Amino acid sequence: MDDSANILAMAESPLGMNAIAGDDKLSFEGVLIGLIDRWLDPAIRNVPVVICGMAGARQGWLEAPYCEVPVAPRDLASGAVSPTVADPRVAVSILPGLCQRPKGVGEISGDADVMRGEETQLVGFMNQNPDFAGWVCLPGTHSKWARVADGKITAFRTYMSGEVFALLSRQSILRHSVGDDWDDAAFAGAVRSAKTQPGSFLHQLFTVRAAGLVALNSADVPSGVAVLSGSVIGLEIADILDRLQDGETIALVGAGKLASLYQAALAVHGQTALAMDGGAITLAGLSQAYQTLSHASQRI
Protein backbone atom coordinates (compact mmCIF):
# COMPACT_ATOMS: atom_id res chain seq x y z
CA MET A 1 0.00 0.00 0.00
CA ASP A 2 1.14 3.55 -0.62
CA ASP A 3 0.98 6.37 1.93
CA SER A 4 -2.61 7.10 0.89
CA ALA A 5 -3.65 3.47 1.54
CA ASN A 6 -4.04 2.65 -2.14
CA ILE A 7 -3.37 -1.02 -2.84
CA LEU A 8 -0.34 -1.53 -5.07
CA ALA A 9 -0.18 -5.33 -5.02
CA MET A 10 -1.58 -8.30 -3.12
CA ALA A 11 -0.39 -11.81 -2.26
CA GLU A 12 -1.74 -14.61 -0.07
CA SER A 13 -0.68 -17.93 1.36
CA PRO A 14 -2.57 -20.90 2.84
CA LEU A 15 0.04 -21.13 5.62
CA GLY A 16 -1.39 -19.98 8.93
CA MET A 17 -0.02 -19.93 12.46
CA ASN A 18 -0.43 -23.65 13.16
CA ALA A 19 1.13 -24.71 9.86
CA ILE A 20 4.17 -22.47 10.31
CA ALA A 21 4.71 -23.15 14.01
CA GLY A 22 4.29 -26.88 13.49
CA ASP A 23 6.92 -27.24 10.72
CA ASP A 24 10.60 -26.96 11.64
CA LYS A 25 11.38 -26.15 8.00
CA LEU A 26 9.23 -23.02 8.07
CA SER A 27 9.59 -19.69 9.85
CA PHE A 28 7.27 -16.70 10.06
CA GLU A 29 9.87 -14.41 8.55
CA GLY A 30 10.61 -16.89 5.79
CA VAL A 31 6.97 -17.20 4.80
CA LEU A 32 6.56 -13.42 4.85
CA ILE A 33 9.62 -12.76 2.71
CA GLY A 34 8.57 -15.51 0.33
CA LEU A 35 5.36 -13.59 -0.29
CA ILE A 36 6.73 -10.07 -0.64
CA ASP A 37 10.34 -10.53 -1.79
CA ARG A 38 9.61 -9.27 -5.30
CA TRP A 39 8.23 -6.01 -3.88
CA LEU A 40 11.37 -5.17 -1.90
CA ASP A 41 14.24 -3.05 -3.21
CA PRO A 42 17.67 -4.26 -2.01
CA ALA A 43 18.74 -0.62 -1.61
CA ILE A 44 15.87 0.30 0.72
CA ARG A 45 15.94 -0.65 4.38
CA ASN A 46 13.22 -1.01 7.00
CA VAL A 47 10.12 -1.06 4.82
CA PRO A 48 7.30 -1.14 7.40
CA VAL A 49 5.24 -4.32 7.61
CA VAL A 50 2.14 -4.16 9.83
CA ILE A 51 0.59 -7.49 10.86
CA CYS A 52 -2.62 -8.31 12.72
CA GLY A 53 -4.11 -11.60 13.83
CA MET A 54 -2.65 -14.83 15.16
CA ALA A 55 0.98 -13.93 14.40
CA GLY A 56 0.77 -12.10 17.73
CA ALA A 57 -0.57 -15.11 19.65
CA ARG A 58 1.53 -16.99 22.21
CA GLN A 59 2.16 -19.73 19.63
CA GLY A 60 2.75 -17.20 16.83
CA TRP A 61 5.73 -15.20 15.65
CA LEU A 62 6.03 -13.01 18.75
CA GLU A 63 3.38 -12.61 21.42
CA ALA A 64 1.74 -9.19 21.42
CA PRO A 65 0.10 -8.85 24.85
CA TYR A 66 -3.61 -8.12 24.81
CA CYS A 67 -4.87 -4.58 25.27
CA GLU A 68 -7.78 -4.39 27.68
CA VAL A 69 -11.14 -2.74 27.03
CA PRO A 70 -12.11 0.05 27.12
CA VAL A 71 -9.56 1.03 24.52
CA ALA A 72 -9.15 3.67 21.81
CA PRO A 73 -7.75 2.75 18.35
CA ARG A 74 -4.49 4.62 18.92
CA ASP A 75 -3.88 2.63 22.12
CA LEU A 76 -4.11 -0.63 20.20
CA ALA A 77 -1.41 0.44 17.75
CA SER A 78 0.84 1.65 20.56
CA GLY A 79 0.83 -1.89 21.95
CA ALA A 80 2.50 -3.35 18.84
CA VAL A 81 5.61 -5.52 19.21
CA SER A 82 8.54 -5.85 16.82
CA PRO A 83 10.16 -9.28 16.28
CA THR A 84 13.81 -9.46 15.41
CA VAL A 85 14.24 -10.06 11.68
CA ALA A 86 17.29 -11.13 9.70
CA ASP A 87 16.26 -9.35 6.50
CA PRO A 88 17.23 -5.64 6.79
CA ARG A 89 14.74 -4.67 4.11
CA VAL A 90 11.74 -4.98 6.45
CA ALA A 91 10.72 -3.66 9.86
CA VAL A 92 7.85 -5.72 11.26
CA SER A 93 5.19 -4.56 13.73
CA ILE A 94 2.64 -7.05 15.10
CA LEU A 95 -0.53 -5.51 16.49
CA PRO A 96 -1.92 -6.72 19.83
CA GLY A 97 -5.21 -8.48 20.34
CA LEU A 98 -7.95 -7.30 22.65
CA CYS A 99 -9.07 -8.78 25.96
CA GLN A 100 -11.90 -8.29 28.38
CA ARG A 101 -11.47 -9.22 32.01
CA PRO A 102 -14.38 -10.28 34.21
CA LYS A 103 -16.25 -7.33 35.72
CA GLY A 104 -18.84 -6.95 38.41
CA VAL A 105 -22.51 -7.87 38.16
CA GLY A 106 -24.48 -5.22 36.29
CA GLU A 107 -21.69 -4.15 33.97
CA ILE A 108 -22.40 -3.99 30.22
CA SER A 109 -20.31 -7.11 29.77
CA GLY A 110 -18.85 -9.00 32.70
CA ASP A 111 -17.39 -12.02 30.91
CA ALA A 112 -13.80 -12.92 30.08
CA ASP A 113 -13.18 -12.69 26.34
CA VAL A 114 -10.40 -12.29 23.76
CA MET A 115 -9.95 -11.48 20.08
CA ARG A 116 -7.05 -11.28 17.64
CA GLY A 117 -7.46 -9.73 14.20
CA GLU A 118 -11.03 -8.51 14.61
CA GLU A 119 -9.83 -5.53 16.65
CA THR A 120 -8.07 -4.22 13.53
CA GLN A 121 -11.35 -4.45 11.62
CA LEU A 122 -12.99 -2.49 14.43
CA VAL A 123 -10.32 0.20 14.14
CA GLY A 124 -10.99 0.44 10.41
CA PHE A 125 -14.71 0.64 11.00
CA MET A 126 -14.33 3.35 13.65
CA ASN A 127 -12.05 5.34 11.38
CA GLN A 128 -14.74 5.38 8.71
CA ASN A 129 -17.62 5.87 11.19
CA PRO A 130 -16.25 8.16 13.93
CA ASP A 131 -19.65 9.01 15.42
CA PHE A 132 -20.99 5.45 15.63
CA ALA A 133 -22.53 4.30 18.91
CA GLY A 134 -23.75 0.74 19.31
CA TRP A 135 -22.71 -2.83 18.55
CA VAL A 136 -20.57 -3.93 15.60
CA CYS A 137 -21.02 -7.53 14.47
CA LEU A 138 -18.20 -9.50 12.81
CA PRO A 139 -19.80 -12.83 11.86
CA GLY A 140 -17.68 -15.95 11.53
CA THR A 141 -16.93 -19.31 13.08
CA HIS A 142 -16.67 -17.43 16.36
CA SER A 143 -18.77 -14.31 15.84
CA LYS A 144 -17.63 -11.16 17.59
CA TRP A 145 -19.90 -8.34 18.75
CA ALA A 146 -18.15 -5.20 19.99
CA ARG A 147 -19.76 -2.24 21.68
CA VAL A 148 -18.38 1.08 20.42
CA ALA A 149 -19.07 4.37 22.21
CA ASP A 150 -17.30 7.74 22.48
CA GLY A 151 -14.54 6.63 20.11
CA LYS A 152 -13.63 3.56 22.17
CA ILE A 153 -14.25 -0.18 22.13
CA THR A 154 -15.91 -0.53 25.52
CA ALA A 155 -16.94 -4.20 25.58
CA PHE A 156 -17.28 -7.25 23.34
CA ARG A 157 -18.81 -10.71 23.27
CA THR A 158 -17.87 -13.86 21.33
CA TYR A 159 -20.45 -16.40 20.17
CA MET A 160 -19.49 -19.88 18.94
CA SER A 161 -22.46 -19.90 16.57
CA GLY A 162 -20.58 -20.92 13.42
CA GLU A 163 -18.77 -23.76 15.16
CA VAL A 164 -21.95 -24.99 16.85
CA PHE A 165 -23.81 -24.95 13.52
CA ALA A 166 -21.00 -26.92 11.86
CA LEU A 167 -20.89 -29.52 14.62
CA LEU A 168 -24.64 -30.01 14.72
CA SER A 169 -25.11 -30.13 10.95
CA ARG A 170 -22.18 -32.48 10.30
CA GLN A 171 -21.63 -34.62 13.39
CA SER A 172 -24.93 -34.82 15.28
CA ILE A 173 -28.12 -36.72 14.49
CA LEU A 174 -29.35 -33.58 12.75
CA ARG A 175 -26.98 -34.29 9.86
CA HIS A 176 -29.67 -36.60 8.47
CA SER A 177 -32.17 -33.74 8.36
CA VAL A 178 -30.07 -30.84 7.07
CA GLY A 179 -30.05 -30.61 3.30
CA ASP A 180 -29.70 -27.86 0.71
CA ASP A 181 -33.36 -26.84 0.69
CA TRP A 182 -33.84 -23.34 2.07
CA ASP A 183 -36.96 -21.59 3.31
CA ASP A 184 -36.84 -17.91 4.30
CA ALA A 185 -40.04 -18.25 6.32
CA ALA A 186 -38.65 -21.18 8.33
CA PHE A 187 -35.46 -19.23 9.02
CA ALA A 188 -37.41 -16.16 10.17
CA GLY A 189 -39.65 -18.29 12.37
CA ALA A 190 -36.68 -19.90 14.08
CA VAL A 191 -35.05 -16.50 14.63
CA ARG A 192 -38.27 -15.21 16.16
CA SER A 193 -38.64 -18.26 18.43
CA ALA A 194 -35.06 -17.88 19.66
CA LYS A 195 -36.00 -14.44 20.99
CA THR A 196 -39.45 -15.23 22.39
CA GLN A 197 -38.64 -18.73 23.72
CA PRO A 198 -34.88 -18.87 24.39
CA GLY A 199 -35.36 -21.62 26.96
CA SER A 200 -36.69 -23.94 24.25
CA PHE A 201 -33.47 -23.80 22.19
CA LEU A 202 -32.44 -27.43 22.74
CA HIS A 203 -35.97 -28.62 22.09
CA GLN A 204 -36.17 -26.52 18.92
CA LEU A 205 -33.04 -28.22 17.65
CA PHE A 206 -34.58 -31.68 17.92
CA THR A 207 -37.66 -30.61 15.97
CA VAL A 208 -35.34 -30.39 12.95
CA ARG A 209 -35.05 -34.17 13.17
CA ALA A 210 -38.54 -34.99 14.40
CA ALA A 211 -40.44 -32.95 11.81
CA GLY A 212 -39.26 -35.18 9.00
CA LEU A 213 -40.11 -38.38 10.86
CA VAL A 214 -43.73 -37.58 11.70
CA ALA A 215 -44.82 -35.58 8.65
CA LEU A 216 -47.41 -37.23 6.43
CA ASN A 217 -46.35 -35.11 3.48
CA SER A 218 -42.75 -34.15 2.70
CA ALA A 219 -44.00 -30.76 1.55
CA ASP A 220 -44.99 -30.04 5.15
CA VAL A 221 -41.47 -30.50 6.47
CA PRO A 222 -39.75 -27.15 7.12
CA SER A 223 -36.24 -26.66 5.81
CA GLY A 224 -33.92 -28.28 8.36
CA VAL A 225 -30.94 -26.12 7.48
CA ALA A 226 -33.03 -22.96 7.71
CA VAL A 227 -34.46 -23.89 11.12
CA LEU A 228 -31.05 -24.88 12.49
CA SER A 229 -29.38 -21.73 11.15
CA GLY A 230 -32.18 -19.49 12.38
CA SER A 231 -32.14 -21.08 15.83
CA VAL A 232 -28.40 -20.66 16.32
CA ILE A 233 -28.02 -17.19 14.83
CA GLY A 234 -31.31 -16.11 16.37
CA LEU A 235 -30.18 -16.95 19.91
CA GLU A 236 -26.99 -14.95 19.38
CA ILE A 237 -28.85 -11.91 18.10
CA ALA A 238 -31.47 -12.14 20.86
CA ASP A 239 -28.72 -11.80 23.46
CA ILE A 240 -27.37 -8.66 21.78
CA LEU A 241 -30.80 -7.08 21.39
CA ASP A 242 -31.29 -7.45 25.14
CA ARG A 243 -28.12 -5.39 25.63
CA LEU A 244 -28.85 -2.70 23.03
CA GLN A 245 -29.30 0.66 24.76
CA ASP A 246 -31.44 3.60 23.68
CA GLY A 247 -29.84 5.51 20.81
CA GLU A 248 -27.54 2.66 19.85
CA THR A 249 -27.53 0.98 16.45
CA ILE A 250 -26.07 -2.19 14.92
CA ALA A 251 -23.44 -2.41 12.19
CA LEU A 252 -22.30 -5.51 10.29
CA VAL A 253 -18.78 -6.10 8.98
CA GLY A 254 -18.75 -8.95 6.49
CA ALA A 255 -19.93 -10.05 3.09
CA GLY A 256 -21.45 -13.02 1.30
CA LYS A 257 -24.04 -15.53 2.44
CA LEU A 258 -23.22 -15.43 6.15
CA ALA A 259 -23.54 -11.66 6.36
CA SER A 260 -26.84 -11.80 4.48
CA LEU A 261 -28.18 -14.30 7.03
CA TYR A 262 -27.32 -11.95 9.86
CA GLN A 263 -28.99 -9.10 7.99
CA ALA A 264 -32.11 -11.20 7.53
CA ALA A 265 -32.13 -12.27 11.18
CA LEU A 266 -31.80 -8.67 12.36
CA ALA A 267 -34.58 -7.62 9.98
CA VAL A 268 -36.94 -10.09 11.71
CA HIS A 269 -36.64 -7.85 14.77
CA GLY A 270 -36.90 -4.60 12.82
CA GLN A 271 -33.17 -3.91 12.88
CA THR A 272 -31.43 -2.64 9.73
CA ALA A 273 -27.71 -3.27 9.40
CA LEU A 274 -25.74 -2.40 6.28
CA ALA A 275 -23.05 -5.01 5.60
CA MET A 276 -19.59 -3.57 4.94
CA ASP A 277 -16.80 -5.49 3.21
CA GLY A 278 -14.55 -7.07 5.80
CA GLY A 279 -11.44 -7.01 3.61
CA ALA A 280 -11.70 -3.29 2.95
CA ILE A 281 -12.37 -2.60 6.64
CA THR A 282 -9.29 -4.64 7.64
CA LEU A 283 -7.09 -2.67 5.24
CA ALA A 284 -8.49 0.55 6.68
CA GLY A 285 -7.58 -0.67 10.16
CA LEU A 286 -4.05 -1.64 9.11
CA SER A 287 -3.59 1.72 7.41
CA GLN A 288 -4.73 3.53 10.55
CA ALA A 289 -2.29 1.46 12.64
CA TYR A 290 0.52 2.28 10.22
CA GLN A 291 -0.22 5.99 10.51
CA THR A 292 -0.20 5.79 14.32
CA LEU A 293 3.06 3.83 14.37
CA SER A 294 4.66 6.24 11.87
CA HIS A 295 3.74 9.30 13.94
CA ALA A 296 5.05 7.62 17.09
CA SER A 297 8.40 6.83 15.47
CA GLN A 298 8.74 10.42 14.24
CA ARG A 299 8.33 11.72 17.79
CA ILE A 300 11.11 9.48 19.11
Residue pairs with C-beta under 8 A, 6 or more apart in sequence:
1 7
1 8
1 283
1 286
1 287
1 290
2 8
5 283
5 284
5 287
7 283
8 39
9 39
11 35
11 36
12 35
13 31
13 34
13 35
15 26
15 31
16 54
17 54
17 55
17 57
17 59
17 60
18 59
19 26
20 26
20 27
20 28
20 31
21 59
21 60
28 55
28 60
28 61
28 83
29 61
29 83
29 85
29 86
29 87
29 92
32 49
32 90
32 92
33 40
33 87
33 90
36 49
36 90
40 47
40 89
40 90
41 89
42 89
44 89
45 88
45 89
46 88
46 89
46 90
46 91
47 89
47 90
47 91
48 90
48 91
48 93
48 290
48 293
48 294
49 90
49 91
49 92
49 93
50 80
50 93
50 95
50 286
50 289
50 290
50 293
51 61
51 92
51 93
51 94
51 95
52 94
52 95
52 116
52 117
52 119
52 120
52 282
52 285
52 286
52 289
53 116
53 117
53 120
54 60
54 116
54 117
55 61
55 62
55 94
56 62
56 63
56 64
56 81
56 94
56 95
56 96
56 97
56 116
57 63
57 97
57 116
60 94
61 83
61 92
61 94
62 81
62 82
62 83
62 94
63 81
64 79
64 80
64 81
64 94
64 95
64 96
64 97
65 79
65 81
65 96
66 96
66 97
66 98
66 99
66 114
67 75
67 76
67 79
67 96
67 97
67 98
67 99
67 119
68 98
68 99
68 100
68 101
69 98
69 99
69 100
69 152
69 153
69 154
69 155
69 156
70 152
70 153
70 154
70 155
71 98
71 152
71 153
72 151
72 152
72 153
73 122
73 123
73 126
73 127
73 151
73 288
73 292
74 292
76 95
76 96
76 98
76 119
76 120
76 123
76 289
77 95
77 123
77 288
77 289
77 292
77 293
77 296
78 292
78 296
79 95
79 96
80 93
80 94
80 95
80 96
80 289
80 293
81 93
81 94
81 96
82 91
82 92
82 93
82 94
83 92
83 94
85 91
85 92
93 289
93 293
95 119
95 120
95 289
96 119
97 114
97 115
97 116
97 117
97 119
98 114
98 115
98 116
98 118
98 119
98 153
98 156
99 112
99 113
99 114
99 115
100 109
100 111
100 112
100 113
100 114
100 155
100 156
101 112
102 110
102 111
102 112
103 109
103 110
104 110
107 155
108 147
108 154
108 155
108 243
109 147
109 155
109 156
109 157
109 243
111 157
113 156
113 157
113 158
114 158
115 144
115 156
115 158
117 282
118 138
118 144
118 146
119 153
119 285
120 282
120 285
120 286
120 289
121 138
121 253
121 278
121 281
121 282
121 285
122 136
122 138
122 146
122 148
122 153
122 285
123 284
123 285
123 288
123 289
124 280
124 281
124 282
124 283
124 284
124 285
124 286
124 287
124 288
125 132
125 136
125 148
125 251
125 253
125 276
125 281
125 284
125 285
126 132
126 148
126 151
126 153
127 284
127 285
127 288
128 281
128 284
129 251
130 151
132 148
132 249
132 251
133 148
133 149
133 150
133 247
133 248
133 249
134 147
134 148
134 149
134 244
134 248
134 249
134 250
134 251
135 145
135 146
135 147
135 148
135 240
135 243
135 244
135 248
135 250
135 251
136 145
136 146
136 147
136 148
136 250
136 251
136 252
136 253
137 143
137 144
137 145
137 240
137 250
137 251
137 252
137 253
137 254
137 262
137 273
138 144
138 145
138 146
138 253
138 254
138 278
139 161
139 162
139 252
139 254
139 258
139 259
139 261
139 262
140 162
140 254
140 258
141 160
141 162
141 163
141 166
142 158
142 159
142 160
142 161
142 162
142 163
143 158
143 159
143 161
143 162
143 236
144 156
144 157
144 158
144 159
145 156
145 157
145 158
145 159
145 240
146 153
146 155
146 156
147 153
147 154
147 155
147 156
147 243
147 248
148 154
149 248
157 239
157 240
159 236
159 239
161 232
161 233
161 235
161 236
162 258
164 232
165 228
165 229
165 232
168 174
168 175
168 205
168 228
168 232
169 175
169 178
169 225
169 228
173 209
174 205
174 208
174 209
174 224
174 228
176 209
177 208
177 209
177 211
177 212
177 224
178 208
178 224
178 225
178 228
179 223
179 224
179 225
180 225
181 223
181 224
181 225
181 226
182 223
182 225
182 226
183 222
183 223
183 226
184 226
184 264
186 222
186 223
186 226
186 227
186 230
187 223
187 226
187 227
187 229
187 230
187 261
187 264
187 265
188 230
188 264
188 268
189 222
189 227
189 230
190 204
190 226
190 227
190 228
190 229
190 230
190 231
190 234
191 230
191 231
191 233
191 234
191 237
191 264
191 265
191 268
191 269
192 234
192 268
193 200
193 204
193 231
193 234
194 201
194 204
194 230
194 231
194 233
194 234
194 235
194 237
194 238
195 234
195 237
195 238
195 241
195 269
197 204
198 235
198 238
201 231
201 235
204 227
204 231
205 228
205 231
207 227
208 224
208 227
208 228
209 224
211 221
211 222
211 224
211 227
212 218
212 221
212 224
215 221
229 261
230 265
233 261
233 262
233 265
234 265
234 268
237 262
237 265
237 266
237 269
240 250
241 269
241 271
244 250
249 273
250 266
250 271
250 273
251 273
251 274
251 276
252 259
252 262
252 263
252 266
252 273
252 274
252 275
252 276
253 275
253 276
253 278
253 281
254 262
254 275
254 276
254 278
255 275
255 277
255 278
255 279
259 275
260 275
262 273
262 275
263 273
263 275
266 272
266 273
